[in-house]
């Protein structure tokens, strides 16, 4: 491992797990009403390795990083193009009446 000075160049992703006390809901059942969970700072997430709540600044950063990864995955799934017979049904070939899609059925 190399020695380095200063902060890390990339922020590491911390593994998160659902809070075992509130089961990821961020609230617990009180006698008359729901109370915010103190174990996870009412977020529903704790550090997977230690089971402790993350500071709010760190939690916002980690959830933002996870949201970016999930958004990229959704965009990749949307970008996949159909091939074979399904392509004729999903894209317009403008061969039908009035320039509509013609599939030959």
Gaussian input, Z-matrix of N, CA and C with variables (Angstrom, degrees):
# hf/3-21g

backbone

0 1
 N
 C     1     B1
 C     2     B2     1     A1
 N     3     B3     2     A2     1     D1
 C     4     B4     3     A3     2     D2
 C     5     B5     4     A4     3     D3
 N     6     B6     5     A5     4     D4
 C     7     B7     6     A6     5     D5
 C     8     B8     7     A7     6     D6
 N     9     B9     8     A8     7     D7
 C    10    B10     9     A9     8     D8
 C    11    B11    10    A10     9     D9
 N    12    B12    11    A11    10    D10
 C    13    B13    12    A12    11    D11
 C    14    B14    13    A13    12    D12
 N    15    B15    14    A14    13    D13
 C    16    B16    15    A15    14    D14
 C    17    B17    16    A16    15    D15
 N    18    B18    17    A17    16    D16
 C    19    B19    18    A18    17    D17
 C    20    B20    19    A19    18    D18
 N    21    B21    20    A20    19    D19
 C    22    B22    21    A21    20    D20
 C    23    B23    22    A22    21    D21
 N    24    B24    23    A23    22    D22
 C    25    B25    24    A24    23    D23
 C    26    B26    25    A25    24    D24
 N    27    B27    26    A26    25    D25
 C    28    B28    27    A27    26    D26
 C    29    B29    28    A28    27    D27
 N    30    B30    29    A29    28    D28
 C    31    B31    30    A30    29    D29
 C    32    B32    31    A31    30    D30
 N    33    B33    32    A32    31    D31
 C    34    B34    33    A33    32    D32
 C    35    B35    34    A34    33    D33
 N    36    B36    35    A35    34    D34
 C    37    B37    36    A36    35    D35
 C    38    B38    37    A37    36    D36
 N    39    B39    38    A38    37    D37
 C    40    B40    39    A39    38    D38
 C    41    B41    40    A40    39    D39
 N    42    B42    41    A41    40    D40
 C    43    B43    42    A42    41    D41
 C    44    B44    43    A43    42    D42
 N    45    B45    44    A44    43    D43
 C    46    B46    45    A45    44    D44
 C    47    B47    46    A46    45    D45
 N    48    B48    47    A47    46    D46
 C    49    B49    48    A48    47    D47
 C    50    B50    49    A49    48    D48
 N    51    B51    50    A50    49    D49
 C    52    B52    51    A51    50    D50
 C    53    B53    52    A52    51    D51
 N    54    B54    53    A53    52    D52
 C    55    B55    54    A54    53    D53
 C    56    B56    55    A55    54    D54
 N    57    B57    56    A56    55    D55
 C    58    B58    57    A57    56    D56
 C    59    B59    58    A58    57    D57
 N    60    B60    59    A59    58    D58
 C    61    B61    60    A60    59    D59
 C    62    B62    61    A61    60    D60
 N    63    B63    62    A62    61    D61
 C    64    B64    63    A63    62    D62
 C    65    B65    64    A64    63    D63
 N    66    B66    65    A65    64    D64
 C    67    B67    66    A66    65    D65
 C    68    B68    67    A67    66    D66
 N    69    B69    68    A68    67    D67
 C    70    B70    69    A69    68    D68
 C    71    B71    70    A70    69    D69
 N    72    B72    71    A71    70    D70
 C    73    B73    72    A72    71    D71
 C    74    B74    73    A73    72    D72
 N    75    B75    74    A74    73    D73
 C    76    B76    75    A75    74    D74
 C    77    B77    76    A76    75    D75
 N    78    B78    77    A77    76    D76
 C    79    B79    78    A78    77    D77
 C    80    B80    79    A79    78    D78
 N    81    B81    80    A80    79    D79
 C    82    B82    81    A81    80    D80
 C    83    B83    82    A82    81    D81
 N    84    B84    83    A83    82    D82
 C    85    B85    84    A84    83    D83
 C    86    B86    85    A85    84    D84
 N    87    B87    86    A86    85    D85
 C    88    B88    87    A87    86    D86
 C    89    B89    88    A88    87    D87
 N    90    B90    89    A89    88    D88
 C    91    B91    90    A90    89    D89
 C    92    B92    91    A91    90    D90
 N    93    B93    92    A92    91    D91
 C    94    B94    93    A93    92    D92
 C    95    B95    94    A94    93    D93
 N    96    B96    95    A95    94    D94
 C    97    B97    96    A96    95    D95
 C    98    B98    97    A97    96    D96
 N    99    B99    98    A98    97    D97
 C   100   B100    99    A99    98    D98
 C   101   B101   100   A100    99    D99
 N   102   B102   101   A101   100   D100
 C   103   B103   102   A102   101   D101
 C   104   B104   103   A103   102   D102
 N   105   B105   104   A104   103   D103
 C   106   B106   105   A105   104   D104
 C   107   B107   106   A106   105   D105
 N   108   B108   107   A107   106   D106
 C   109   B109   108   A108   107   D107
 C   110   B110   109   A109   108   D108
 N   111   B111   110   A110   109   D109
 C   112   B112   111   A111   110   D110
 C   113   B113   112   A112   111   D111
 N   114   B114   113   A113   112   D112
 C   115   B115   114   A114   113   D113
 C   116   B116   115   A115   114   D114
 N   117   B117   116   A116   115   D115
 C   118   B118   117   A117   116   D116
 C   119   B119   118   A118   117   D117
 N   120   B120   119   A119   118   D118
 C   121   B121   120   A120   119   D119
 C   122   B122   121   A121   120   D120
 N   123   B123   122   A122   121   D121
 C   124   B124   123   A123   122   D122
 C   125   B125   124   A124   123   D123
 N   126   B126   125   A125   124   D124
 C   127   B127   126   A126   125   D125
 C   128   B128   127   A127   126   D126
 N   129   B129   128   A128   127   D127
 C   130   B130   129   A129   128   D128
 C   131   B131   130   A130   129   D129
 N   132   B132   131   A131   130   D130
 C   133   B133   132   A132   131   D131
 C   134   B134   133   A133   132   D132
 N   135   B135   134   A134   133   D133
 C   136   B136   135   A135   134   D134
 C   137   B137   136   A136   135   D135
 N   138   B138   137   A137   136   D136
 C   139   B139   138   A138   137   D137
 C   140   B140   139   A139   138   D138
 N   141   B141   140   A140   139   D139
 C   142   B142   141   A141   140   D140
 C   143   B143   142   A142   141   D141
 N   144   B144   143   A143   142   D142
 C   145   B145   144   A144   143   D143
 C   146   B146   145   A145   144   D144
 N   147   B147   146   A146   145   D145
 C   148   B148   147   A147   146   D146
 C   149   B149   148   A148   147   D147
 N   150   B150   149   A149   148   D148
 C   151   B151   150   A150   149   D149
 C   152   B152   151   A151   150   D150
 N   153   B153   152   A152   151   D151
 C   154   B154   153   A153   152   D152
 C   155   B155   154   A154   153   D153
 N   156   B156   155   A155   154   D154
 C   157   B157   156   A156   155   D155
 C   158   B158   157   A157   156   D156
 N   159   B159   158   A158   157   D157
 C   160   B160   159   A159   158   D158
 C   161   B161   160   A160   159   D159
 N   162   B162   161   A161   160   D160
 C   163   B163   162   A162   161   D161
 C   164   B164   163   A163   162   D162
 N   165   B165   164   A164   163   D163
 C   166   B166   165   A165   164   D164
 C   167   B167   166   A166   165   D165
 N   168   B168   167   A167   166   D166
 C   169   B169   168   A168   167   D167
 C   170   B170   169   A169   168   D168
 N   171   B171   170   A170   169   D169
 C   172   B172   171   A171   170   D170
 C   173   B173   172   A172   171   D171
 N   174   B174   173   A173   172   D172
 C   175   B175   174   A174   173   D173
 C   176   B176   175   A175   174   D174
 N   177   B177   176   A176   175   D175
 C   178   B178   177   A177   176   D176
 C   179   B179   178   A178   177   D177
 N   180   B180   179   A179   178   D178
 C   181   B181   180   A180   179   D179
 C   182   B182   181   A181   180   D180
 N   183   B183   182   A182   181   D181
 C   184   B184   183   A183   182   D182
 C   185   B185   184   A184   183   D183
 N   186   B186   185   A185   184   D184
 C   187   B187   186   A186   185   D185
 C   188   B188   187   A187   186   D186
 N   189   B189   188   A188   187   D187
 C   190   B190   189   A189   188   D188
 C   191   B191   190   A190   189   D189
 N   192   B192   191   A191   190   D190
 C   193   B193   192   A192   191   D191
 C   194   B194   193   A193   192   D192
 N   195   B195   194   A194   193   D193
 C   196   B196   195   A195   194   D194
 C   197   B197   196   A196   195   D195
 N   198   B198   197   A197   196   D196
 C   199   B199   198   A198   197   D197
 C   200   B200   199   A199   198   D198
 N   201   B201   200   A200   199   D199
 C   202   B202   201   A201   200   D200
 C   203   B203   202   A202   201   D201
 N   204   B204   203   A203   202   D202
 C   205   B205   204   A204   203   D203
 C   206   B206   205   A205   204   D204
 N   207   B207   206   A206   205   D205
 C   208   B208   207   A207   206   D206
 C   209   B209   208   A208   207   D207
 N   210   B210   209   A209   208   D208
 C   211   B211   210   A210   209   D209
 C   212   B212   211   A211   210   D210
 N   213   B213   212   A212   211   D211
 C   214   B214   213   A213   212   D212
 C   215   B215   214   A214   213   D213
 N   216   B216   215   A215   214   D214
 C   217   B217   216   A216   215   D215
 C   218   B218   217   A217   216   D216
 N   219   B219   218   A218   217   D217
 C   220   B220   219   A219   218   D218
 C   221   B221   220   A220   219   D219
 N   222   B222   221   A221   220   D220
 C   223   B223   222   A222   221   D221
 C   224   B224   223   A223   222   D222
 N   225   B225   224   A224   223   D223
 C   226   B226   225   A225   224   D224
 C   227   B227   226   A226   225   D225
 N   228   B228   227   A227   226   D226
 C   229   B229   228   A228   227   D227
 C   230   B230   229   A229   228   D228
 N   231   B231   230   A230   229   D229
 C   232   B232   231   A231   230   D230
 C   233   B233   232   A232   231   D231
 N   234   B234   233   A233   232   D232
 C   235   B235   234   A234   233   D233
 C   236   B236   235   A235   234   D234
 N   237   B237   236   A236   235   D235
 C   238   B238   237   A237   236   D236
 C   239   B239   238   A238   237   D237
 N   240   B240   239   A239   238   D238
 C   241   B241   240   A240   239   D239
 C   242   B242   241   A241   240   D240
 N   243   B243   242   A242   241   D241
 C   244   B244   243   A243   242   D242
 C   245   B245   244   A244   243   D243
 N   246   B246   245   A245   244   D244
 C   247   B247   246   A246   245   D245
 C   248   B248   247   A247   246   D246
 N   249   B249   248   A248   247   D247
 C   250   B250   249   A249   248   D248
 C   251   B251   250   A250   249   D249
 N   252   B252   251   A251   250   D250
 C   253   B253   252   A252   251   D251
 C   254   B254   253   A253   252   D252
 N   255   B255   254   A254   253   D253
 C   256   B256   255   A255   254   D254
 C   257   B257   256   A256   255   D255
 N   258   B258   257   A257   256   D256
 C   259   B259   258   A258   257   D257
 C   260   B260   259   A259   258   D258
 N   261   B261   260   A260   259   D259
 C   262   B262   261   A261   260   D260
 C   263   B263   262   A262   261   D261
 N   264   B264   263   A263   262   D262
 C   265   B265   264   A264   263   D263
 C   266   B266   265   A265   264   D264
 N   267   B267   266   A266   265   D265
 C   268   B268   267   A267   266   D266
 C   269   B269   268   A268   267   D267
 N   270   B270   269   A269   268   D268
 C   271   B271   270   A270   269   D269
 C   272   B272   271   A271   270   D270
 N   273   B273   272   A272   271   D271
 C   274   B274   273   A273   272   D272
 C   275   B275   274   A274   273   D273
 N   276   B276   275   A275   274   D274
 C   277   B277   276   A276   275   D275
 C   278   B278   277   A277   276   D276
 N   279   B279   278   A278   277   D277
 C   280   B280   279   A279   278   D278
 C   281   B281   280   A280   279   D279
 N   282   B282   281   A281   280   D280
 C   283   B283   282   A282   281   D281
 C   284   B284   283   A283   282   D282
 N   285   B285   284   A284   283   D283
 C   286   B286   285   A285   284   D284
 C   287   B287   286   A286   285   D285
 N   288   B288   287   A287   286   D286
 C   289   B289   288   A288   287   D287
 C   290   B290   289   A289   288   D288
 N   291   B291   290   A290   289   D289
 C   292   B292   291   A291   290   D290
 C   293   B293   292   A292   291   D291
 N   294   B294   293   A293   292   D292
 C   295   B295   294   A294   293   D293
 C   296   B296   295   A295   294   D294
 N   297   B297   296   A296   295   D295
 C   298   B298   297   A297   296   D296
 C   299   B299   298   A298   297   D297
 N   300   B300   299   A299   298   D298
 C   301   B301   300   A300   299   D299
 C   302   B302   301   A301   300   D300
 N   303   B303   302   A302   301   D301
 C   304   B304   303   A303   302   D302
 C   305   B305   304   A304   303   D303
 N   306   B306   305   A305   304   D304
 C   307   B307   306   A306   305   D305
 C   308   B308   307   A307   306   D306
 N   309   B309   308   A308   307   D307
 C   310   B310   309   A309   308   D308
 C   311   B311   310   A310   309   D309
 N   312   B312   311   A311   310   D310
 C   313   B313   312   A312   311   D311
 C   314   B314   313   A313   312   D312

   B1=1.4484
   B2=1.5153
   B3=1.3217
   B4=1.4613
   B5=1.5127
   B6=1.3095
   B7=1.4572
   B8=1.5182
   B9=1.2886
   B10=1.4547
   B11=1.5191
   B12=1.2986
   B13=1.4579
   B14=1.5135
   B15=1.3021
   B16=1.4540
   B17=1.5102
   B18=1.3201
   B19=1.4694
   B20=1.5177
   B21=1.3090
   B22=1.4600
   B23=1.5255
   B24=1.3279
   B25=1.4534
   B26=1.5254
   B27=1.3080
   B28=1.4605
   B29=1.5165
   B30=1.3039
   B31=1.4594
   B32=1.5255
   B33=1.3235
   B34=1.4752
   B35=1.5258
   B36=1.3446
   B37=1.4589
   B38=1.5223
   B39=1.2986
   B40=1.4586
   B41=1.5220
   B42=1.3213
   B43=1.4620
   B44=1.5260
   B45=1.3224
   B46=1.4560
   B47=1.5239
   B48=1.3077
   B49=1.4630
   B50=1.5193
   B51=1.3190
   B52=1.4566
   B53=1.5136
   B54=1.3019
   B55=1.4592
   B56=1.5310
   B57=1.3367
   B58=1.4701
   B59=1.5270
   B60=1.3245
   B61=1.4611
   B62=1.5294
   B63=1.3400
   B64=1.4726
   B65=1.5240
   B66=1.3281
   B67=1.4744
   B68=1.5303
   B69=1.3409
   B70=1.4576
   B71=1.5148
   B72=1.2977
   B73=1.4676
   B74=1.5202
   B75=1.3191
   B76=1.4594
   B77=1.5263
   B78=1.3194
   B79=1.4673
   B80=1.5258
   B81=1.3133
   B82=1.4581
   B83=1.5241
   B84=1.3028
   B85=1.4584
   B86=1.5189
   B87=1.3140
   B88=1.4553
   B89=1.5121
   B90=1.3155
   B91=1.4533
   B92=1.5270
   B93=1.3402
   B94=1.4633
   B95=1.5260
   B96=1.3286
   B97=1.4607
   B98=1.5187
   B99=1.3190
   B100=1.4608
   B101=1.5237
   B102=1.3320
   B103=1.4671
   B104=1.5166
   B105=1.3257
   B106=1.4608
   B107=1.5268
   B108=1.3185
   B109=1.4661
   B110=1.5247
   B111=1.3309
   B112=1.4601
   B113=1.5271
   B114=1.3162
   B115=1.4662
   B116=1.5273
   B117=1.3436
   B118=1.4704
   B119=1.5263
   B120=1.3235
   B121=1.4650
   B122=1.5259
   B123=1.3112
   B124=1.4665
   B125=1.5195
   B126=1.3378
   B127=1.4615
   B128=1.5250
   B129=1.3158
   B130=1.4583
   B131=1.5103
   B132=1.3453
   B133=1.4622
   B134=1.5227
   B135=1.3346
   B136=1.4666
   B137=1.5234
   B138=1.3116
   B139=1.4631
   B140=1.5268
   B141=1.3262
   B142=1.4654
   B143=1.5275
   B144=1.3194
   B145=1.4616
   B146=1.5289
   B147=1.3268
   B148=1.4596
   B149=1.5201
   B150=1.3265
   B151=1.4520
   B152=1.5087
   B153=1.3255
   B154=1.4588
   B155=1.5198
   B156=1.3212
   B157=1.4602
   B158=1.5261
   B159=1.3184
   B160=1.4599
   B161=1.5231
   B162=1.3370
   B163=1.4673
   B164=1.5300
   B165=1.3115
   B166=1.4544
   B167=1.5242
   B168=1.3236
   B169=1.4716
   B170=1.5292
   B171=1.3154
   B172=1.4565
   B173=1.5334
   B174=1.3203
   B175=1.4636
   B176=1.5268
   B177=1.3260
   B178=1.4650
   B179=1.5225
   B180=1.3230
   B181=1.4636
   B182=1.5197
   B183=1.3281
   B184=1.4653
   B185=1.5351
   B186=1.3317
   B187=1.4599
   B188=1.5225
   B189=1.3327
   B190=1.4630
   B191=1.5145
   B192=1.3266
   B193=1.4661
   B194=1.5274
   B195=1.3367
   B196=1.4596
   B197=1.5263
   B198=1.3300
   B199=1.4592
   B200=1.5213
   B201=1.3173
   B202=1.4690
   B203=1.5175
   B204=1.3250
   B205=1.4664
   B206=1.5222
   B207=1.3284
   B208=1.4607
   B209=1.5271
   B210=1.3277
   B211=1.4610
   B212=1.5194
   B213=1.3383
   B214=1.4657
   B215=1.5241
   B216=1.3287
   B217=1.4610
   B218=1.5228
   B219=1.3222
   B220=1.4651
   B221=1.5160
   B222=1.3214
   B223=1.4623
   B224=1.5278
   B225=1.3232
   B226=1.4572
   B227=1.5246
   B228=1.3195
   B229=1.4598
   B230=1.5246
   B231=1.3066
   B232=1.4637
   B233=1.5210
   B234=1.3175
   B235=1.4574
   B236=1.5261
   B237=1.3171
   B238=1.4614
   B239=1.5189
   B240=1.2990
   B241=1.4591
   B242=1.5139
   B243=1.3031
   B244=1.4654
   B245=1.5192
   B246=1.3144
   B247=1.4597
   B248=1.5138
   B249=1.3010
   B250=1.4625
   B251=1.5089
   B252=1.3163
   B253=1.4676
   B254=1.5333
   B255=1.3163
   B256=1.4629
   B257=1.5221
   B258=1.3185
   B259=1.4575
   B260=1.5258
   B261=1.3252
   B262=1.4621
   B263=1.5240
   B264=1.3292
   B265=1.4515
   B266=1.5198
   B267=1.3284
   B268=1.4528
   B269=1.5251
   B270=1.3074
   B271=1.4537
   B272=1.5149
   B273=1.3043
   B274=1.4581
   B275=1.5225
   B276=1.3363
   B277=1.4608
   B278=1.5237
   B279=1.3350
   B280=1.4616
   B281=1.5216
   B282=1.3309
   B283=1.4566
   B284=1.5223
   B285=1.3128
   B286=1.4575
   B287=1.5151
   B288=1.3273
   B289=1.4589
   B290=1.5244
   B291=1.3204
   B292=1.4686
   B293=1.5056
   B294=1.3123
   B295=1.4754
   B296=1.5160
   B297=1.3318
   B298=1.4553
   B299=1.5192
   B300=1.3107
   B301=1.4535
   B302=1.5258
   B303=1.3068
   B304=1.4557
   B305=1.5112
   B306=1.3416
   B307=1.4597
   B308=1.5107
   B309=1.2999
   B310=1.4420
   B311=1.5109
   B312=1.3020
   B313=1.4745
   B314=1.4945
   A1=108.26
   A2=114.62
   A3=119.44
   A4=110.81
   A5=114.64
   A6=119.68
   A7=108.27
   A8=115.99
   A9=119.84
   A10=109.18
   A11=114.47
   A12=120.70
   A13=108.49
   A14=117.19
   A15=120.81
   A16=112.29
   A17=114.47
   A18=118.32
   A19=112.09
   A20=115.69
   A21=121.39
   A22=109.30
   A23=116.03
   A24=119.98
   A25=111.79
   A26=117.73
   A27=121.97
   A28=109.32
   A29=115.13
   A30=121.00
   A31=108.66
   A32=118.66
   A33=119.03
   A34=110.83
   A35=115.25
   A36=119.92
   A37=108.89
   A38=116.02
   A39=122.58
   A40=107.62
   A41=116.98
   A42=120.62
   A43=108.78
   A44=115.52
   A45=121.39
   A46=109.78
   A47=115.19
   A48=121.97
   A49=108.19
   A50=115.92
   A51=118.99
   A52=109.58
   A53=115.61
   A54=121.46
   A55=109.12
   A56=117.87
   A57=119.21
   A58=113.07
   A59=117.57
   A60=119.44
   A61=112.23
   A62=116.53
   A63=119.98
   A64=112.08
   A65=117.80
   A66=124.61
   A67=112.30
   A68=115.87
   A69=121.01
   A70=114.55
   A71=119.11
   A72=121.53
   A73=112.55
   A74=119.96
   A75=127.12
   A76=113.01
   A77=118.03
   A78=121.02
   A79=108.83
   A80=114.57
   A81=120.34
   A82=108.15
   A83=116.09
   A84=121.44
   A85=109.72
   A86=116.11
   A87=121.49
   A88=109.47
   A89=117.04
   A90=120.64
   A91=110.18
   A92=116.89
   A93=120.47
   A94=113.35
   A95=117.68
   A96=120.81
   A97=109.37
   A98=115.65
   A99=120.04
   A100=110.54
   A101=115.28
   A102=122.28
   A103=108.81
   A104=116.96
   A105=119.67
   A106=108.96
   A107=115.07
   A108=121.40
   A109=109.78
   A110=116.49
   A111=120.53
   A112=112.28
   A113=117.52
   A114=120.02
   A115=112.12
   A116=117.25
   A117=120.54
   A118=112.45
   A119=118.77
   A120=123.30
   A121=111.07
   A122=117.44
   A123=124.90
   A124=111.95
   A125=117.30
   A126=120.56
   A127=111.51
   A128=117.80
   A129=121.47
   A130=113.18
   A131=118.32
   A132=122.53
   A133=110.71
   A134=115.17
   A135=122.63
   A136=108.19
   A137=116.93
   A138=121.19
   A139=108.25
   A140=116.75
   A141=120.58
   A142=111.45
   A143=117.24
   A144=120.28
   A145=112.09
   A146=117.68
   A147=120.55
   A148=113.61
   A149=117.96
   A150=120.85
   A151=113.18
   A152=116.69
   A153=120.82
   A154=110.47
   A155=115.35
   A156=120.64
   A157=109.74
   A158=115.34
   A159=120.24
   A160=109.14
   A161=117.06
   A162=118.35
   A163=109.21
   A164=117.72
   A165=121.50
   A166=112.47
   A167=117.69
   A168=120.22
   A169=109.74
   A170=117.25
   A171=121.92
   A172=110.59
   A173=116.94
   A174=121.37
   A175=111.18
   A176=116.77
   A177=120.49
   A178=109.93
   A179=117.44
   A180=121.42
   A181=111.08
   A182=117.52
   A183=121.47
   A184=111.53
   A185=117.44
   A186=119.86
   A187=111.23
   A188=117.26
   A189=120.58
   A190=111.52
   A191=117.35
   A192=121.17
   A193=110.17
   A194=117.31
   A195=120.83
   A196=111.04
   A197=117.11
   A198=120.39
   A199=111.00
   A200=117.50
   A201=120.78
   A202=111.17
   A203=117.52
   A204=121.19
   A205=110.32
   A206=116.93
   A207=120.37
   A208=111.25
   A209=117.46
   A210=121.14
   A211=110.44
   A212=117.18
   A213=120.55
   A214=110.94
   A215=117.89
   A216=121.39
   A217=111.10
   A218=117.44
   A219=120.86
   A220=109.94
   A221=117.66
   A222=120.85
   A223=111.52
   A224=117.38
   A225=120.46
   A226=110.75
   A227=117.36
   A228=120.38
   A229=111.36
   A230=117.06
   A231=120.12
   A232=111.34
   A233=117.05
   A234=121.47
   A235=112.51
   A236=118.11
   A237=119.06
   A238=108.93
   A239=116.01
   A240=121.91
   A241=109.97
   A242=113.89
   A243=120.16
   A244=109.25
   A245=115.92
   A246=121.64
   A247=108.79
   A248=115.49
   A249=120.48
   A250=112.60
   A251=117.18
   A252=120.93
   A253=113.49
   A254=117.79
   A255=119.17
   A256=111.94
   A257=117.86
   A258=121.13
   A259=110.69
   A260=118.12
   A261=121.65
   A262=111.55
   A263=118.28
   A264=121.38
   A265=112.72
   A266=118.63
   A267=120.88
   A268=113.49
   A269=119.35
   A270=121.44
   A271=109.31
   A272=115.58
   A273=120.45
   A274=109.38
   A275=115.60
   A276=119.52
   A277=111.29
   A278=117.80
   A279=125.37
   A280=112.98
   A281=118.08
   A282=121.89
   A283=112.38
   A284=117.80
   A285=121.15
   A286=111.80
   A287=115.98
   A288=122.02
   A289=109.97
   A290=116.34
   A291=120.88
   A292=113.48
   A293=117.86
   A294=121.30
   A295=113.87
   A296=117.52
   A297=120.34
   A298=109.67
   A299=115.80
   A300=121.62
   A301=110.71
   A302=118.60
   A303=123.72
   A304=108.62
   A305=117.00
   A306=120.76
   A307=112.69
   A308=118.67
   A309=120.89
   A310=114.02
   A311=118.27
   A312=121.18
   A313=111.06
   D1=131.91
   D2=-178.92
   D3=-80.35
   D4=148.19
   D5=174.27
   D6=-81.39
   D7=141.17
   D8=177.57
   D9=-142.25
   D10=154.68
   D11=178.92
   D12=-112.56
   D13=144.88
   D14=178.26
   D15=89.57
   D16=-176.49
   D17=-177.86
   D18=-73.78
   D19=163.44
   D20=177.89
   D21=-66.69
   D22=149.42
   D23=-178.55
   D24=-76.85
   D25=-28.38
   D26=178.42
   D27=-123.33
   D28=142.71
   D29=177.30
   D30=-80.35
   D31=123.03
   D32=-179.66
   D33=-74.73
   D34=146.19
   D35=174.90
   D36=-83.17
   D37=129.18
   D38=178.36
   D39=-94.69
   D40=133.62
   D41=176.89
   D42=-68.44
   D43=128.25
   D44=179.79
   D45=-110.58
   D46=151.23
   D47=176.59
   D48=-134.82
   D49=157.30
   D50=176.76
   D51=-66.51
   D52=144.25
   D53=178.90
   D54=-63.96
   D55=127.03
   D56=-178.53
   D57=-70.29
   D58=-22.67
   D59=-177.80
   D60=-77.82
   D61=-45.25
   D62=-178.34
   D63=-103.25
   D64=-2.60
   D65=180.00
   D66=57.81
   D67=37.36
   D68=175.75
   D69=82.05
   D70=4.72
   D71=-177.97
   D72=-87.74
   D73=-17.40
   D74=-179.91
   D75=75.83
   D76=-3.38
   D77=176.27
   D78=-134.72
   D79=153.05
   D80=175.99
   D81=-120.75
   D82=155.41
   D83=-176.92
   D84=-78.06
   D85=121.39
   D86=174.04
   D87=-92.88
   D88=-168.79
   D89=179.24
   D90=-70.85
   D91=-46.63
   D92=-177.31
   D93=-112.72
   D94=-23.87
   D95=-176.10
   D96=-151.83
   D97=169.69
   D98=-178.88
   D99=-81.82
   D100=138.69
   D101=179.39
   D102=-110.59
   D103=149.95
   D104=176.63
   D105=-71.09
   D106=140.58
   D107=-176.69
   D108=-72.90
   D109=125.88
   D110=-179.69
   D111=-81.79
   D112=-24.76
   D113=-176.39
   D114=-68.39
   D115=-35.32
   D116=-176.79
   D117=-112.70
   D118=14.39
   D119=-176.60
   D120=57.88
   D121=37.19
   D122=177.99
   D123=56.39
   D124=38.68
   D125=177.34
   D126=-112.41
   D127=-25.41
   D128=-176.95
   D129=88.76
   D130=-1.95
   D131=-176.89
   D132=-126.10
   D133=141.60
   D134=174.57
   D135=-133.67
   D136=164.02
   D137=176.28
   D138=-66.92
   D139=129.91
   D140=-176.06
   D141=-66.59
   D142=-35.41
   D143=-175.89
   D144=-72.11
   D145=-40.62
   D146=-173.74
   D147=-107.98
   D148=-23.55
   D149=-177.01
   D150=79.13
   D151=10.55
   D152=-179.39
   D153=-98.39
   D154=155.69
   D155=178.03
   D156=-71.59
   D157=142.97
   D158=175.69
   D159=-84.48
   D160=151.01
   D161=172.00
   D162=-60.17
   D163=150.27
   D164=-173.35
   D165=-59.77
   D166=-37.02
   D167=179.30
   D168=-64.52
   D169=-43.71
   D170=179.55
   D171=-68.20
   D172=-38.80
   D173=-179.97
   D174=-62.91
   D175=-43.49
   D176=178.90
   D177=-62.39
   D178=-42.20
   D179=179.00
   D180=-62.94
   D181=-46.50
   D182=-178.06
   D183=-65.80
   D184=-41.30
   D185=178.78
   D186=-68.13
   D187=-35.14
   D188=175.72
   D189=-64.21
   D190=-40.91
   D191=178.22
   D192=-64.31
   D193=-42.30
   D194=178.86
   D195=-65.10
   D196=-37.84
   D197=178.59
   D198=-65.07
   D199=-39.10
   D200=177.38
   D201=-63.16
   D202=-42.58
   D203=178.42
   D204=-63.37
   D205=-44.45
   D206=-179.99
   D207=-65.22
   D208=-37.94
   D209=178.69
   D210=-64.82
   D211=-41.19
   D212=177.44
   D213=-62.80
   D214=-40.63
   D215=178.98
   D216=-64.39
   D217=-40.44
   D218=178.47
   D219=-64.55
   D220=-43.07
   D221=179.54
   D222=-64.16
   D223=-37.41
   D224=177.96
   D225=-66.51
   D226=-39.16
   D227=178.73
   D228=-68.44
   D229=-35.12
   D230=177.42
   D231=-71.05
   D232=-30.01
   D233=-175.46
   D234=-78.76
   D235=-14.38
   D236=-179.67
   D237=-65.55
   D238=130.31
   D239=-177.28
   D240=-98.10
   D241=146.64
   D242=178.91
   D243=-73.67
   D244=148.39
   D245=176.93
   D246=-129.92
   D247=161.43
   D248=176.22
   D249=74.70
   D250=-146.54
   D251=-175.31
   D252=-62.82
   D253=-30.61
   D254=-178.35
   D255=-68.09
   D256=-22.16
   D257=179.31
   D258=-63.19
   D259=-37.45
   D260=-179.45
   D261=-65.65
   D262=-27.05
   D263=-178.44
   D264=-90.44
   D265=-24.63
   D266=-174.82
   D267=-94.82
   D268=-27.52
   D269=-179.81
   D270=-111.55
   D271=144.26
   D272=-179.58
   D273=-79.81
   D274=130.08
   D275=176.39
   D276=-102.43
   D277=-2.13
   D278=175.48
   D279=54.90
   D280=32.28
   D281=178.83
   D282=-100.77
   D283=-5.61
   D284=-177.89
   D285=-87.99
   D286=-176.08
   D287=-179.62
   D288=-63.42
   D289=129.57
   D290=179.78
   D291=69.57
   D292=21.17
   D293=179.12
   D294=78.35
   D295=19.82
   D296=178.08
   D297=-83.65
   D298=175.79
   D299=-179.19
   D300=-74.73
   D301=130.79
   D302=176.49
   D303=-115.10
   D304=121.85
   D305=-177.92
   D306=-106.87
   D307=-9.49
   D308=178.09
   D309=86.21
   D310=6.18
   D311=179.97
   D312=-77.85

